[in-house]
Amino acid sequence: MKIYKLKNNFREFKKGTQFYLIAESEFIGVKDFVLRTKDLAIRLSISERELLHNFILISEGSGIRI
């Protein structure tokens, strides 16, 4: 599972907040990403442009570790 971290403040979230990438979709060339906070409390749907500008990939694991 991919984990992203905020590079700068974004919407109501502070720099450094970590998110799980839950889903990626593409429709007619427009990519959409669904992220969840690490505690899974908040869901965020963003565009590819927002992802590239505001987030940095910090981990790309193969699954959820318990």
Secondary structure, DSSP 8 states (H G I E B T S, - for coil): -EEEEESS-BTTB-TT-EEEEEEEEEETTEEEEEEEETTS--EEEEEHHHHHHHEEEEEE-SS---
